[in-house]
Amino acid sequence: MVLMKKFFRSKDDDYENLSVVTGSMRLVLKGLHKGMIPHKSYTEEQILDFCRSLISHQASDGSWPVFKEEYAESISEEDRIDFLFFPTQIACAILSYTKQNFPSASKLSDLDESLIAGLKFSVSRNLEGYGYNSPFQKIESLHIFIEGSVIELLNSDPRICPPCYNCLIEAKEEILEALEKGETKMEYGGDYRDQYELVLKGLENI
């Protein structure tokens, strides 16, 4: 499996090309979370280089859109979840994981500033998705933060990003309430109880 080595934006606004970028970022996060990287073909220094590319390509509002600025107006509200909010959350999770697990991350200039700005943007809509997919998208956002040890980061010092810390506490309370009331079925019929319980386990220490 060839993993993304540098952050880049899609060359156009084609859905498949945009999805490739977000998906490639997600694979890096999963590789870190599962302990599959670093290895000899994707070294710790290459992970740091990837983080440097994230930091240097972060937008001024703290986000990491995978579409170019010229396509910003044509991206639908629904697609902004997949191609703006998800990649921003993934970027934050990668930076968070790297910061906490690799002492060499201290060599990354502006890591903390970039991470804080990204986390603030990540929760700027309270992790809410769009339309019928909103519950699933919120669960996915929480999975991303759990995989990137964002929970541990904020538990160590909630002052790093109070808006994100408070948002995660609220999300945990919502999930607890939904489980207690048995309100885990989606409007289109799927039951997300197992996913809620899995996410709740990841949030148990916040």
Secondary structure, DSSP 8 states (H G I E B T S, - for coil): -----S----SS--HHHHHHHHHHHHHHHHHHHTT--SBTTB-HHHHHHHHHHHHHT--TTS---SS-GGGGGGS-HHHHIIIIIHHHHHHHHHHHHHHHH-GGGGGSTTHHHHHHHHHHHHTTTTT---GGGHHHHHHHHHHHHHHTTHHHHHHH-GGG-HHHHHHHHHHHHHHHHHHHHT--B-TTS-B-HHHHHHHHHHTTT-
